[in-house]
Amino acid sequence: MTPKEIASKAIAKFNEKITDEIFLTIQNDKDLMSEYLRSVSDHGLDAVNQTIGKAVKAAYDLVDLGDCHDPKSRLIKSFMTYKPK
């Protein structure tokens, strides 16, 4: 396997769990978590999480693969997995 193929496979695996990683980043950052909780209070949990998920998809130009129901982040119950367009 070439280095480029290894990189492509690793990136594809990361893209499948990128939403969970973003929520873990929020969860583990004191300032982001505070802002997240304030936003949830103002806008509701579903609206905030859906907006974050859509932003991740748009930022990395990804398409849906399907739902994953085993997130590491405790901020979400499931997340969408993605692949590059």
N, CA, C and O atoms as a Maestro MAE file, in Angstrom:
{
 s_m_m2io_version
 :::
 2.0.0
}

f_m_ct {
 s_m_title
 :::
 protein
 m_atom[340] {
  # First column is atom index #
  i_m_mmod_type
  r_m_x_coord
  r_m_y_coord
  r_m_z_coord
  i_m_residue_number
  s_m_chain_name
  s_m_pdb_residue_name
  s_m_pdb_atom_name
  i_m_atomic_number
  :::
  1 25 0.848 -1.172 0.000 1 A "MET " " N  " 7
  2 3 0.000 0.000 0.000 1 A "MET " " CA " 6
  3 2 0.901 1.246 0.000 1 A "MET " " C  " 6
  4 15 1.891 1.316 0.728 1 A "MET " " O  " 8
  5 25 0.538 2.200 -0.817 2 A "THR " " N  " 7
  6 3 1.339 3.421 -0.903 2 A "THR " " CA " 6
  7 2 0.997 4.355 0.264 2 A "THR " " C  " 6
  8 15 -0.054 4.209 0.888 2 A "THR " " O  " 8
  9 25 1.874 5.305 0.557 3 A "PRO " " N  " 7
  10 3 1.560 6.273 1.608 3 A "PRO " " CA " 6
  11 2 0.262 7.037 1.321 3 A "PRO " " C  " 6
  12 15 -0.502 7.332 2.240 3 A "PRO " " O  " 8
  13 25 0.022 7.350 0.071 4 A "LYS " " N  " 7
  14 3 -1.210 8.062 -0.298 4 A "LYS " " CA " 6
  15 2 -2.443 7.200 -0.018 4 A "LYS " " C  " 6
  16 15 -3.460 7.714 0.449 4 A "LYS " " O  " 8
  17 25 -2.365 5.914 -0.293 5 A "GLU " " N  " 7
  18 3 -3.489 4.999 -0.010 5 A "GLU " " CA " 6
  19 2 -3.723 4.872 1.498 5 A "GLU " " C  " 6
  20 15 -4.865 4.825 1.955 5 A "GLU " " O  " 8
  21 25 -2.636 4.816 2.257 6 A "ILE " " N  " 7
  22 3 -2.769 4.762 3.715 6 A "ILE " " CA " 6
  23 2 -3.461 6.028 4.216 6 A "ILE " " C  " 6
  24 15 -4.376 5.959 5.037 6 A "ILE " " O  " 8
  25 25 -3.024 7.168 3.723 7 A "ALA " " N  " 7
  26 3 -3.641 8.441 4.115 7 A "ALA " " CA " 6
  27 2 -5.120 8.470 3.751 7 A "ALA " " C  " 6
  28 15 -5.945 8.901 4.556 7 A "ALA " " O  " 8
  29 25 -5.461 8.021 2.559 8 A "SER " " N  " 7
  30 3 -6.861 8.006 2.113 8 A "SER " " CA " 6
  31 2 -7.718 7.125 3.010 8 A "SER " " C  " 6
  32 15 -8.837 7.498 3.362 8 A "SER " " O  " 8
  33 25 -7.199 5.958 3.380 9 A "LYS " " N  " 7
  34 3 -7.949 5.060 4.257 9 A "LYS " " CA " 6
  35 2 -8.133 5.661 5.645 9 A "LYS " " C  " 6
  36 15 -9.215 5.574 6.226 9 A "LYS " " O  " 8
  37 25 -7.079 6.270 6.172 10 A "ALA " " N  " 7
  38 3 -7.173 6.889 7.496 10 A "ALA " " CA " 6
  39 2 -8.153 8.048 7.492 10 A "ALA " " C  " 6
  40 15 -8.947 8.193 8.422 10 A "ALA " " O  " 8
  41 25 -8.107 8.867 6.465 11 A "ILE " " N  " 7
  42 3 -9.035 9.998 6.348 11 A "ILE " " CA " 6
  43 2 -10.463 9.501 6.226 11 A "ILE " " C  " 6
  44 15 -11.362 10.073 6.843 11 A "ILE " " O  " 8
  45 25 -10.695 8.465 5.456 12 A "ALA " " N  " 7
  46 3 -12.042 7.901 5.307 12 A "ALA " " CA " 6
  47 2 -12.568 7.401 6.654 12 A "ALA " " C  " 6
  48 15 -13.736 7.613 6.979 12 A "ALA " " O  " 8
  49 25 -11.718 6.743 7.434 13 A "LYS " " N  " 7
  50 3 -12.141 6.264 8.749 13 A "LYS " " CA " 6
  51 2 -12.462 7.431 9.674 13 A "LYS " " C  " 6
  52 15 -13.433 7.378 10.428 13 A "LYS " " O  " 8
  53 25 -11.652 8.478 9.619 14 A "PHE " " N  " 7
  54 3 -11.904 9.653 10.446 14 A "PHE " " CA " 6
  55 2 -13.205 10.324 10.038 14 A "PHE " " C  " 6
  56 15 -13.987 10.727 10.900 14 A "PHE " " O  " 8
  57 25 -13.454 10.453 8.721 15 A "ASN " " N  " 7
  58 3 -14.685 11.083 8.245 15 A "ASN " " CA " 6
  59 2 -15.926 10.364 8.762 15 A "ASN " " C  " 6
  60 15 -16.961 10.991 8.989 15 A "ASN " " O  " 8
  61 25 -15.822 9.052 8.949 16 A "GLU " " N  " 7
  62 3 -16.964 8.281 9.441 16 A "GLU " " CA " 6
  63 2 -17.335 8.673 10.868 16 A "GLU " " C  " 6
  64 15 -18.484 8.505 11.275 16 A "GLU " " O  " 8
  65 25 -16.375 9.193 11.631 17 A "LYS " " N  " 7
  66 3 -16.660 9.529 13.032 17 A "LYS " " CA " 6
  67 2 -16.400 10.999 13.346 17 A "LYS " " C  " 6
  68 15 -16.289 11.370 14.514 17 A "LYS " " O  " 8
  69 25 -16.301 11.834 12.321 18 A "ILE " " N  " 7
  70 3 -15.925 13.227 12.525 18 A "ILE " " CA " 6
  71 2 -16.931 13.988 13.389 18 A "ILE " " C  " 6
  72 15 -16.528 14.826 14.196 18 A "ILE " " O  " 8
  73 25 -18.218 13.719 13.241 19 A "THR " " N  " 7
  74 3 -19.211 14.420 14.052 19 A "THR " " CA " 6
  75 2 -19.019 14.100 15.530 19 A "THR " " C  " 6
  76 15 -19.086 14.993 16.374 19 A "THR " " O  " 8
  77 25 -18.784 12.844 15.841 20 A "ASP " " N  " 7
  78 3 -18.526 12.463 17.229 20 A "ASP " " CA " 6
  79 2 -17.279 13.169 17.748 20 A "ASP " " C  " 6
  80 15 -17.257 13.614 18.895 20 A "ASP " " O  " 8
  81 25 -16.254 13.276 16.929 21 A "GLU " " N  " 7
  82 3 -15.013 13.952 17.333 21 A "GLU " " CA " 6
  83 2 -15.254 15.434 17.606 21 A "GLU " " C  " 6
  84 15 -14.677 15.997 18.536 21 A "GLU " " O  " 8
  85 25 -16.097 16.060 16.808 22 A "ILE " " N  " 7
  86 3 -16.422 17.476 17.032 22 A "ILE " " CA " 6
  87 2 -17.134 17.639 18.364 22 A "ILE " " C  " 6
  88 15 -16.817 18.548 19.132 22 A "ILE " " O  " 8
  89 25 -18.098 16.761 18.644 23 A "PHE " " N  " 7
  90 3 -18.801 16.845 19.922 23 A "PHE " " CA " 6
  91 2 -17.880 16.523 21.096 23 A "PHE " " C  " 6
  92 15 -18.044 17.094 22.174 23 A "PHE " " O  " 8
  93 25 -16.927 15.633 20.912 24 A "LEU " " N  " 7
  94 3 -15.929 15.379 21.956 24 A "LEU " " CA " 6
  95 2 -15.079 16.625 22.193 24 A "LEU " " C  " 6
  96 15 -14.726 16.930 23.333 24 A "LEU " " O  " 8
  97 25 -14.756 17.334 21.138 25 A "THR " " N  " 7
  98 3 -13.994 18.577 21.270 25 A "THR " " CA " 6
  99 2 -14.774 19.592 22.093 25 A "THR " " C  " 6
  100 15 -14.216 20.239 22.979 25 A "THR " " O  " 8
  101 25 -16.052 19.732 21.804 26 A "ILE " " N  " 7
  102 3 -16.904 20.642 22.576 26 A "ILE " " CA " 6
  103 2 -16.956 20.191 24.034 26 A "ILE " " C  " 6
  104 15 -16.759 20.990 24.949 26 A "ILE " " O  " 8
  105 25 -17.218 18.922 24.234 27 A "GLN " " N  " 7
  106 3 -17.364 18.350 25.572 27 A "GLN " " CA " 6
  107 2 -16.104 18.539 26.425 27 A "GLN " " C  " 6
  108 15 -16.201 18.761 27.632 27 A "GLN " " O  " 8
  109 25 -14.937 18.453 25.809 28 A "ASN " " N  " 7
  110 3 -13.678 18.501 26.544 28 A "ASN " " CA " 6
  111 2 -13.053 19.889 26.644 28 A "ASN " " C  " 6
  112 15 -11.982 20.049 27.229 28 A "ASN " " O  " 8
  113 25 -13.713 20.885 26.078 29 A "ASP " " N  " 7
  114 3 -13.224 22.266 26.131 29 A "ASP " " CA " 6
  115 2 -14.167 23.081 27.014 29 A "ASP " " C  " 6
  116 15 -15.341 23.253 26.688 29 A "ASP " " O  " 8
  117 25 -13.648 23.575 28.123 30 A "LYS " " N  " 7
  118 3 -14.480 24.275 29.114 30 A "LYS " " CA " 6
  119 2 -15.276 25.428 28.499 30 A "LYS " " C  " 6
  120 15 -16.474 25.559 28.748 30 A "LYS " " O  " 8
  121 25 -14.612 26.260 27.700 31 A "ASP " " N  " 7
  122 3 -15.295 27.415 27.108 31 A "ASP " " CA " 6
  123 2 -16.341 26.994 26.078 31 A "ASP " " C  " 6
  124 15 -17.461 27.506 26.079 31 A "ASP " " O  " 8
  125 25 -15.973 26.056 25.196 32 A "LEU " " N  " 7
  126 3 -16.943 25.578 24.202 32 A "LEU " " CA " 6
  127 2 -18.134 24.909 24.870 32 A "LEU " " C  " 6
  128 15 -19.270 25.088 24.432 32 A "LEU " " O  " 8
  129 25 -17.889 24.143 25.920 33 A "MET " " N  " 7
  130 3 -18.972 23.456 26.613 33 A "MET " " CA " 6
  131 2 -19.927 24.462 27.257 33 A "MET " " C  " 6
  132 15 -21.145 24.283 27.224 33 A "MET " " O  " 8
  133 25 -19.374 25.501 27.831 34 A "SER " " N  " 7
  134 3 -20.207 26.544 28.426 34 A "SER " " CA " 6
  135 2 -21.092 27.202 27.361 34 A "SER " " C  " 6
  136 15 -22.287 27.407 27.575 34 A "SER " " O  " 8
  137 25 -20.495 27.526 26.223 35 A "GLU " " N  " 7
  138 3 -21.261 28.124 25.123 35 A "GLU " " CA " 6
  139 2 -22.299 27.149 24.571 35 A "GLU " " C  " 6
  140 15 -23.422 27.541 24.252 35 A "GLU " " O  " 8
  141 25 -21.920 25.891 24.462 36 A "TYR " " N  " 7
  142 3 -22.841 24.851 23.993 36 A "TYR " " CA " 6
  143 2 -24.065 24.778 24.914 36 A "TYR " " C  " 6
  144 15 -25.200 24.780 24.439 36 A "TYR " " O  " 8
  145 25 -23.836 24.713 26.213 37 A "LEU " " N  " 7
  146 3 -24.945 24.619 27.172 37 A "LEU " " CA " 6
  147 2 -25.830 25.860 27.120 37 A "LEU " " C  " 6
  148 15 -27.052 25.761 27.232 37 A "LEU " " O  " 8
  149 25 -25.221 27.012 26.954 38 A "ARG " " N  " 7
  150 3 -25.997 28.251 26.837 38 A "ARG " " CA " 6
  151 2 -26.849 28.208 25.568 38 A "ARG " " C  " 6
  152 15 -28.015 28.603 25.587 38 A "ARG " " O  " 8
  153 25 -26.274 27.735 24.479 39 A "SER " " N  " 7
  154 3 -27.007 27.640 23.220 39 A "SER " " CA " 6
  155 2 -28.140 26.630 23.312 39 A "SER " " C  " 6
  156 15 -29.230 26.873 22.795 39 A "SER " " O  " 8
  157 25 -27.894 25.499 23.965 40 A "VAL " " N  " 7
  158 3 -28.947 24.499 24.171 40 A "VAL " " CA " 6
  159 2 -30.083 25.104 24.981 40 A "VAL " " C  " 6
  160 15 -31.254 24.861 24.687 40 A "VAL " " O  " 8
  161 25 -29.750 25.884 25.990 41 A "SER " " N  " 7
  162 3 -30.771 26.543 26.808 41 A "SER " " CA " 6
  163 2 -31.602 27.516 25.970 41 A "SER " " C  " 6
  164 15 -32.818 27.610 26.141 41 A "SER " " O  " 8
  165 25 -30.935 28.239 25.061 42 A "ASP " " N  " 7
  166 3 -31.622 29.235 24.238 42 A "ASP " " CA " 6
  167 2 -32.391 28.633 23.064 42 A "ASP " " C  " 6
  168 15 -33.472 29.110 22.718 42 A "ASP " " O  " 8
  169 25 -31.832 27.582 22.451 43 A "HIS " " N  " 7
  170 3 -32.376 27.087 21.181 43 A "HIS " " CA " 6
  171 2 -32.901 25.651 21.213 43 A "HIS " " C  " 6
  172 15 -33.598 25.227 20.291 43 A "HIS " " O  " 8
  173 25 -32.577 24.912 22.254 44 A "GLY " " N  " 7
  174 3 -33.004 23.516 22.347 44 A "GLY " " CA " 6
  175 2 -31.920 22.559 21.868 44 A "GLY " " C  " 6
  176 15 -31.149 22.872 20.961 44 A "GLY " " O  " 8
  177 25 -31.878 21.401 22.487 45 A "LEU " " N  " 7
  178 3 -30.847 20.403 22.209 45 A "LEU " " CA " 6
  179 2 -30.845 19.948 20.751 45 A "LEU " " C  " 6
  180 15 -29.799 19.936 20.103 45 A "LEU " " O  " 8
  181 25 -32.008 19.576 20.240 46 A "ASP " " N  " 7
  182 3 -32.067 19.065 18.865 46 A "ASP " " CA " 6
  183 2 -31.598 20.101 17.849 46 A "ASP " " C  " 6
  184 15 -30.843 19.780 16.931 46 A "ASP " " O  " 8
  185 25 -32.044 21.338 18.016 47 A "ALA " " N  " 7
  186 3 -31.666 22.389 17.068 47 A "ALA " " CA " 6
  187 2 -30.156 22.623 17.091 47 A "ALA " " C  " 6
  188 15 -29.531 22.757 16.039 47 A "ALA " " O  " 8
  189 25 -29.576 22.670 18.279 48 A "VAL " " N  " 7
  190 3 -28.140 22.911 18.393 48 A "VAL " " CA " 6
  191 2 -27.356 21.756 17.771 48 A "VAL " " C  " 6
  192 15 -26.458 21.977 16.959 48 A "VAL " " O  " 8
  193 25 -27.695 20.530 18.151 49 A "ASN " " N  " 7
  194 3 -26.952 19.375 17.640 49 A "ASN " " CA " 6
  195 2 -27.104 19.208 16.139 49 A "ASN " " C  " 6
  196 15 -26.137 18.873 15.455 49 A "ASN " " O  " 8
  197 25 -28.296 19.434 15.617 50 A "GLN " " N  " 7
  198 3 -28.498 19.331 14.172 50 A "GLN " " CA " 6
  199 2 -27.710 20.404 13.431 50 A "GLN " " C  " 6
  200 15 -27.140 20.140 12.372 50 A "GLN " " O  " 8
  201 25 -27.677 21.604 13.981 51 A "THR " " N  " 7
  202 3 -26.926 22.685 13.352 51 A "THR " " CA " 6
  203 2 -25.430 22.377 13.340 51 A "THR " " C  " 6
  204 15 -24.752 22.620 12.341 51 A "THR " " O  " 8
  205 25 -24.920 21.847 14.441 52 A "ILE " " N  " 7
  206 3 -23.504 21.472 14.500 52 A "ILE " " CA " 6
  207 2 -23.223 20.363 13.476 52 A "ILE " " C  " 6
  208 15 -22.232 20.429 12.749 52 A "ILE " " O  " 8
  209 25 -24.082 19.357 13.420 53 A "GLY " " N  " 7
  210 3 -23.900 18.269 12.468 53 A "GLY " " CA " 6
  211 2 -23.886 18.752 11.032 53 A "GLY " " C  " 6
  212 15 -23.054 18.312 10.238 53 A "GLY " " O  " 8
  213 25 -24.796 19.653 10.687 54 A "LYS " " N  " 7
  214 3 -24.845 20.200 9.327 54 A "LYS " " CA " 6
  215 2 -23.605 21.044 9.025 54 A "LYS " " C  " 6
  216 15 -23.103 21.044 7.900 54 A "LYS " " O  " 8
  217 25 -23.121 21.757 10.031 55 A "ALA " " N  " 7
  218 3 -21.920 22.576 9.843 55 A "ALA " " CA " 6
  219 2 -20.695 21.702 9.572 55 A "ALA " " C  " 6
  220 15 -19.854 22.045 8.741 55 A "ALA " " O  " 8
  221 25 -20.600 20.581 10.272 56 A "VAL " " N  " 7
  222 3 -19.497 19.640 10.037 56 A "VAL " " CA " 6
  223 2 -19.560 19.121 8.608 56 A "VAL " " C  " 6
  224 15 -18.555 19.103 7.897 56 A "VAL " " O  " 8
  225 25 -20.739 18.704 8.199 57 A "LYS " " N  " 7
  226 3 -20.936 18.167 6.846 57 A "LYS " " CA " 6
  227 2 -20.535 19.199 5.794 57 A "LYS " " C  " 6
  228 15 -19.855 18.867 4.824 57 A "LYS " " O  " 8
  229 25 -20.955 20.442 5.986 58 A "ALA " " N  " 7
  230 3 -20.642 21.497 5.020 58 A "ALA " " CA " 6
  231 2 -19.159 21.871 5.045 58 A "ALA " " C  " 6
  232 15 -18.561 22.097 3.993 58 A "ALA " " O  " 8
  233 25 -18.572 21.936 6.221 59 A "ALA " " N  " 7
  234 3 -17.177 22.368 6.349 59 A "ALA " " CA " 6
  235 2 -16.217 21.422 5.645 59 A "ALA " " C  " 6
  236 15 -15.194 21.849 5.110 59 A "ALA " " O  " 8
  237 25 -16.549 20.141 5.647 60 A "TYR " " N  " 7
  238 3 -15.655 19.144 5.062 60 A "TYR " " CA " 6
  239 2 -16.182 18.570 3.749 60 A "TYR " " C  " 6
  240 15 -15.610 17.628 3.201 60 A "TYR " " O  " 8
  241 25 -17.289 19.149 3.244 61 A "ASP " " N  " 7
  242 3 -17.870 18.748 1.958 61 A "ASP " " CA " 6
  243 2 -18.109 17.240 1.919 61 A "ASP " " C  " 6
  244 15 -17.569 16.532 1.069 61 A "ASP " " O  " 8
  245 25 -18.932 16.765 2.859 62 A "LEU " " N  " 7
  246 3 -19.180 15.339 3.031 62 A "LEU " " CA " 6
  247 2 -20.607 14.969 2.664 62 A "LEU " " C  " 6
  248 15 -21.487 15.829 2.628 62 A "LEU " " O  " 8
  249 25 -20.838 13.693 2.392 63 A "VAL " " N  " 7
  250 3 -22.182 13.164 2.164 63 A "VAL " " CA " 6
  251 2 -22.452 12.075 3.201 63 A "VAL " " C  " 6
  252 15 -21.532 11.457 3.736 63 A "VAL " " O  " 8
  253 25 -23.734 11.860 3.466 64 A "ASP " " N  " 7
  254 3 -24.150 10.905 4.494 64 A "ASP " " CA " 6
  255 2 -23.820 9.466 4.126 64 A "ASP " " C  " 6
  256 15 -23.953 9.058 2.972 64 A "ASP " " O  " 8
  257 25 -23.390 8.706 5.123 65 A "LEU " " N  " 7
  258 3 -23.245 7.255 5.005 65 A "LEU " " CA " 6
  259 2 -24.350 6.549 5.786 65 A "LEU " " C  " 6
  260 15 -24.840 5.500 5.366 65 A "LEU " " O  " 8
  261 25 -24.736 7.116 6.904 66 A "GLY " " N  " 7
  262 3 -25.771 6.527 7.744 66 A "GLY " " CA " 6
  263 2 -25.542 6.886 9.199 66 A "GLY " " C  " 6
  264 15 -24.558 7.539 9.548 66 A "GLY " " O  " 8
  265 25 -26.468 6.447 10.045 67 A "ASP " " N  " 7
  266 3 -26.385 6.741 11.475 67 A "ASP " " CA " 6
  267 2 -25.476 5.768 12.197 67 A "ASP " " C  " 6
  268 15 -25.373 4.596 11.835 67 A "ASP " " O  " 8
  269 25 -24.822 6.277 13.220 68 A "CYS " " N  " 7
  270 3 -24.040 5.449 14.136 68 A "CYS " " CA " 6
  271 2 -24.629 5.664 15.523 68 A "CYS " " C  " 6
  272 15 -24.865 6.802 15.928 68 A "CYS " " O  " 8
  273 25 -24.864 4.596 16.239 69 A "HIS " " N  " 7
  274 3 -25.527 4.708 17.539 69 A "HIS " " CA " 6
  275 2 -24.606 4.381 18.700 69 A "HIS " " C  " 6
  276 15 -25.076 3.958 19.756 69 A "HIS " " O  " 8
  277 25 -23.326 4.564 18.531 70 A "ASP " " N  " 7
  278 3 -22.380 4.277 19.602 70 A "ASP " " CA " 6
  279 2 -21.359 5.406 19.731 70 A "ASP " " C  " 6
  280 15 -20.157 5.171 19.609 70 A "ASP " " O  " 8
  281 25 -21.838 6.645 19.982 71 A "PRO " " N  " 7
  282 3 -20.900 7.754 20.078 71 A "PRO " " CA " 6
  283 2 -20.086 7.706 21.371 71 A "PRO " " C  " 6
  284 15 -20.527 7.158 22.381 71 A "PRO " " O  " 8
  285 25 -18.907 8.283 21.315 72 A "LYS " " N  " 7
  286 3 -18.082 8.428 22.511 72 A "LYS " " CA " 6
  287 2 -18.485 9.672 23.294 72 A "LYS " " C  " 6
  288 15 -18.381 9.699 24.520 72 A "LYS " " O  " 8
  289 25 -18.942 10.695 22.589 73 A "SER " " N  " 7
  290 3 -19.381 11.913 23.254 73 A "SER " " CA " 6
  291 2 -20.693 11.664 23.982 73 A "SER " " C  " 6
  292 15 -21.585 10.993 23.463 73 A "SER " " O  " 8
  293 25 -20.803 12.203 25.171 74 A "ARG " " N  " 7
  294 3 -22.056 12.056 25.910 74 A "ARG " " CA " 6
  295 2 -23.057 13.168 25.580 74 A "ARG " " C  " 6
  296 15 -24.137 13.226 26.168 74 A "ARG " " O  " 8
  297 25 -22.699 14.046 24.643 75 A "LEU " " N  " 7
  298 3 -23.595 15.117 24.232 75 A "LEU " " CA " 6
  299 2 -24.613 14.643 23.198 75 A "LEU " " C  " 6
  300 15 -25.613 15.318 22.953 75 A "LEU " " O  " 8
  301 25 -24.359 13.488 22.596 76 A "ILE " " N  " 7
  302 3 -25.238 12.983 21.543 76 A "ILE " " CA " 6
  303 2 -25.542 11.503 21.776 76 A "ILE " " C  " 6
  304 15 -24.777 10.783 22.418 76 A "ILE " " O  " 8
  305 25 -26.686 11.073 21.233 77 A "LYS " " N  " 7
  306 3 -27.076 9.662 21.335 77 A "LYS " " CA " 6
  307 2 -26.683 8.883 20.089 77 A "LYS " " C  " 6
  308 15 -26.442 7.677 20.150 77 A "LYS " " O  " 8
  309 25 -26.620 9.573 18.969 78 A "SER " " N  " 7
  310 3 -26.191 8.974 17.711 78 A "SER " " CA " 6
  311 2 -25.613 10.088 16.854 78 A "SER " " C  " 6
  312 15 -25.756 11.266 17.183 78 A "SER " " O  " 8
  313 25 -24.968 9.728 15.772 79 A "PHE " " N  " 7
  314 3 -24.434 10.733 14.876 79 A "PHE " " CA " 6
  315 2 -24.406 10.173 13.465 79 A "PHE " " C  " 6
  316 15 -24.428 8.960 13.255 79 A "PHE " " O  " 8
  317 25 -24.358 11.076 12.514 80 A "MET " " N  " 7
  318 3 -24.305 10.690 11.115 80 A "MET " " CA " 6
  319 2 -22.849 10.431 10.735 80 A "MET " " C  " 6
  320 15 -21.953 11.195 11.096 80 A "MET " " O  " 8
  321 25 -22.633 9.360 10.013 81 A "THR " " N  " 7
  322 3 -21.300 9.111 9.478 81 A "THR " " CA " 6
  323 2 -21.261 9.649 8.047 81 A "THR " " C  " 6
  324 15 -22.282 9.705 7.363 81 A "THR " " O  " 8
  325 25 -20.070 10.041 7.613 82 A "TYR " " N  " 7
  326 3 -19.921 10.700 6.325 82 A "TYR " " CA " 6
  327 2 -18.796 10.093 5.505 82 A "TYR " " C  " 6
  328 15 -17.942 9.362 6.008 82 A "TYR " " O  " 8
  329 25 -18.829 10.424 4.228 83 A "LYS " " N  " 7
  330 3 -17.739 10.125 3.317 83 A "LYS " " CA " 6
  331 2 -17.556 11.345 2.427 83 A "LYS " " C  " 6
  332 15 -18.476 12.155 2.312 83 A "LYS " " O  " 8
  333 25 -16.403 11.500 1.797 84 A "PRO " " N  " 7
  334 3 -16.197 12.632 0.901 84 A "PRO " " CA " 6
  335 2 -17.123 12.566 -0.301 84 A "PRO " " C  " 6
  336 15 -17.533 11.484 -0.722 84 A "PRO " " O  " 8
  337 25 -17.446 13.711 -0.842 85 A "LYS " " N  " 7
  338 3 -18.275 13.767 -2.068 85 A "LYS " " CA " 6
  339 2 -17.508 13.214 -3.229 85 A "LYS " " C  " 6
  340 15 -18.025 13.172 -4.345 85 A "LYS " " O  " 8
  :::
 }
 m_bond[339] {
  # First column is bond index #
  i_m_from
  i_m_to
  i_m_order
  :::
  1 1 2 1
  2 2 3 1
  3 3 4 2
  4 3 5 1
  5 5 6 1
  6 6 7 1
  7 7 8 2
  8 7 9 1
  9 9 10 1
  10 10 11 1
  11 11 12 2
  12 11 13 1
  13 13 14 1
  14 14 15 1
  15 15 16 2
  16 15 17 1
  17 17 18 1
  18 18 19 1
  19 19 20 2
  20 19 21 1
  21 21 22 1
  22 22 23 1
  23 23 24 2
  24 23 25 1
  25 25 26 1
  26 26 27 1
  27 27 28 2
  28 27 29 1
  29 29 30 1
  30 30 31 1
  31 31 32 2
  32 31 33 1
  33 33 34 1
  34 34 35 1
  35 35 36 2
  36 35 37 1
  37 37 38 1
  38 38 39 1
  39 39 40 2
  40 39 41 1
  41 41 42 1
  42 42 43 1
  43 43 44 2
  44 43 45 1
  45 45 46 1
  46 46 47 1
  47 47 48 2
  48 47 49 1
  49 49 50 1
  50 50 51 1
  51 51 52 2
  52 51 53 1
  53 53 54 1
  54 54 55 1
  55 55 56 2
  56 55 57 1
  57 57 58 1
  58 58 59 1
  59 59 60 2
  60 59 61 1
  61 61 62 1
  62 62 63 1
  63 63 64 2
  64 63 65 1
  65 65 66 1
  66 66 67 1
  67 67 68 2
  68 67 69 1
  69 69 70 1
  70 70 71 1
  71 71 72 2
  72 71 73 1
  73 73 74 1
  74 74 75 1
  75 75 76 2
  76 75 77 1
  77 77 78 1
  78 78 79 1
  79 79 80 2
  80 79 81 1
  81 81 82 1
  82 82 83 1
  83 83 84 2
  84 83 85 1
  85 85 86 1
  86 86 87 1
  87 87 88 2
  88 87 89 1
  89 89 90 1
  90 90 91 1
  91 91 92 2
  92 91 93 1
  93 93 94 1
  94 94 95 1
  95 95 96 2
  96 95 97 1
  97 97 98 1
  98 98 99 1
  99 99 100 2
  100 99 101 1
  101 101 102 1
  102 102 103 1
  103 103 104 2
  104 103 105 1
  105 105 106 1
  106 106 107 1
  107 107 108 2
  108 107 109 1
  109 109 110 1
  110 110 111 1
  111 111 112 2
  112 111 113 1
  113 113 114 1
  114 114 115 1
  115 115 116 2
  116 115 117 1
  117 117 118 1
  118 118 119 1
  119 119 120 2
  120 119 121 1
  121 121 122 1
  122 122 123 1
  123 123 124 2
  124 123 125 1
  125 125 126 1
  126 126 127 1
  127 127 128 2
  128 127 129 1
  129 129 130 1
  130 130 131 1
  131 131 132 2
  132 131 133 1
  133 133 134 1
  134 134 135 1
  135 135 136 2
  136 135 137 1
  137 137 138 1
  138 138 139 1
  139 139 140 2
  140 139 141 1
  141 141 142 1
  142 142 143 1
  143 143 144 2
  144 143 145 1
  145 145 146 1
  146 146 147 1
  147 147 148 2
  148 147 149 1
  149 149 150 1
  150 150 151 1
  151 151 152 2
  152 151 153 1
  153 153 154 1
  154 154 155 1
  155 155 156 2
  156 155 157 1
  157 157 158 1
  158 158 159 1
  159 159 160 2
  160 159 161 1
  161 161 162 1
  162 162 163 1
  163 163 164 2
  164 163 165 1
  165 165 166 1
  166 166 167 1
  167 167 168 2
  168 167 169 1
  169 169 170 1
  170 170 171 1
  171 171 172 2
  172 171 173 1
  173 173 174 1
  174 174 175 1
  175 175 176 2
  176 175 177 1
  177 177 178 1
  178 178 179 1
  179 179 180 2
  180 179 181 1
  181 181 182 1
  182 182 183 1
  183 183 184 2
  184 183 185 1
  185 185 186 1
  186 186 187 1
  187 187 188 2
  188 187 189 1
  189 189 190 1
  190 190 191 1
  191 191 192 2
  192 191 193 1
  193 193 194 1
  194 194 195 1
  195 195 196 2
  196 195 197 1
  197 197 198 1
  198 198 199 1
  199 199 200 2
  200 199 201 1
  201 201 202 1
  202 202 203 1
  203 203 204 2
  204 203 205 1
  205 205 206 1
  206 206 207 1
  207 207 208 2
  208 207 209 1
  209 209 210 1
  210 210 211 1
  211 211 212 2
  212 211 213 1
  213 213 214 1
  214 214 215 1
  215 215 216 2
  216 215 217 1
  217 217 218 1
  218 218 219 1
  219 219 220 2
  220 219 221 1
  221 221 222 1
  222 222 223 1
  223 223 224 2
  224 223 225 1
  225 225 226 1
  226 226 227 1
  227 227 228 2
  228 227 229 1
  229 229 230 1
  230 230 231 1
  231 231 232 2
  232 231 233 1
  233 233 234 1
  234 234 235 1
  235 235 236 2
  236 235 237 1
  237 237 238 1
  238 238 239 1
  239 239 240 2
  240 239 241 1
  241 241 242 1
  242 242 243 1
  243 243 244 2
  244 243 245 1
  245 245 246 1
  246 246 247 1
  247 247 248 2
  248 247 249 1
  249 249 250 1
  250 250 251 1
  251 251 252 2
  252 251 253 1
  253 253 254 1
  254 254 255 1
  255 255 256 2
  256 255 257 1
  257 257 258 1
  258 258 259 1
  259 259 260 2
  260 259 261 1
  261 261 262 1
  262 262 263 1
  263 263 264 2
  264 263 265 1
  265 265 266 1
  266 266 267 1
  267 267 268 2
  268 267 269 1
  269 269 270 1
  270 270 271 1
  271 271 272 2
  272 271 273 1
  273 273 274 1
  274 274 275 1
  275 275 276 2
  276 275 277 1
  277 277 278 1
  278 278 279 1
  279 279 280 2
  280 279 281 1
  281 281 282 1
  282 282 283 1
  283 283 284 2
  284 283 285 1
  285 285 286 1
  286 286 287 1
  287 287 288 2
  288 287 289 1
  289 289 290 1
  290 290 291 1
  291 291 292 2
  292 291 293 1
  293 293 294 1
  294 294 295 1
  295 295 296 2
  296 295 297 1
  297 297 298 1
  298 298 299 1
  299 299 300 2
  300 299 301 1
  301 301 302 1
  302 302 303 1
  303 303 304 2
  304 303 305 1
  305 305 306 1
  306 306 307 1
  307 307 308 2
  308 307 309 1
  309 309 310 1
  310 310 311 1
  311 311 312 2
  312 311 313 1
  313 313 314 1
  314 314 315 1
  315 315 316 2
  316 315 317 1
  317 317 318 1
  318 318 319 1
  319 319 320 2
  320 319 321 1
  321 321 322 1
  322 322 323 1
  323 323 324 2
  324 323 325 1
  325 325 326 1
  326 326 327 1
  327 327 328 2
  328 327 329 1
  329 329 330 1
  330 330 331 1
  331 331 332 2
  332 331 333 1
  333 333 334 1
  334 334 335 1
  335 335 336 2
  336 335 337 1
  337 337 338 1
  338 338 339 1
  339 339 340 2
  :::
 }
}
